[in-house]
Amino acid sequence: MSGATTGSTVPRRQLGRHLRDLRNASRLTVRAAAKQLEWSEPKIWRIETGQVSLRSLDVEAMCRTYGADAELTKGLMGLAKETKNRGWWHAYGDVIPEGFDLYIGLEEAAERLSWYESELVPGLFQTPDYARALIKRSDPERDEVEVERRVHVRVTRQALLTRVTAPPNVDVALNEAILRRPVGGNKVMAEQLEHLVHLNELENISIRVVPYAAGLHEGLMSGPFVTLRFPAHGDSPYVEPPTVYVEGFTGALYLDKPNEIERYDGAFTSIWGSALDEAGSASLLKQAVRELSK
């Protein structure tokens, strides 16, 4: 996977998608498949949505039930072995929000991210103090040990930006409001913006600011989102499609239908066009640092 440490997330999603397609091709409902396999319907659903790892024998049973040929069955059984790999984030399962481990695995595997954020600096770019202020604000009763473990997860995620082998290319558009909201106080915010200035100097990262002067731009309608694109998995015929991640207050959406990707690609192109250029964005970030440092 081009040097990325992906854990089991991408193989699980790929395997689940292929098994779902096989079930649909065999014209079996989830209920009918579960009955034939003597499994529960929730188990089928968890498999097809890439939430669980699978044994090769279970994949063989599903392929047999769905009428898959021997060559495809062998390939999917091989893919099943990859669903058991564990990424670094599994050690932090007690402090990672439910379901967010799926996103971290996809982020680790991506070769390109296109990101729009409207209110806060994305977690992938947060300084420890900025992250700490947000985590404490989200739950003031949270104990210090848990706070620090959550901060550590965010900092550890950021290693992918500067990894030696195939770091992802990241284009991120930030609403100017983010620069004007002193999370954690002026000193913490100034350090956070300085961090963005330094990140923007990396070859694989482009940070652009959408100024207030842009007026009514596409991002105000779309809301925050990130589109992840993935490299080919070696010589494997299984390719992970682009995925849009949209985080909400009570849950997250993973969108990968072609029309959904096309719509969000169009939105990001429009937002990027409304943003300041490289020099203008860097200038505004530095200006905001000076204002906070007075």
PENOR-V143498 format. One record per helix or strand of 2 or more residues. SS is the DSSP state (h for helix, s for strand). FROM is the first residue (numbers start at 1). LEN is the number of residues. Records with the same first field share a line. If there is no record, write none. Layout:
SS->FROM-LEN + FROM-LEN
//
This chain:
h->9-17 + 30-8 + 41-8 + 56-11 + 70-13 + 88-5 + 100-10 + 123-3 + 128-11 + 144-19 + 176-5 + 186-14 + 212-3 + 219-4 + 258-17 + 278-15
s->110-8 + 169-7 + 205-6 + 225-6 + 243-5 + 252-4
//
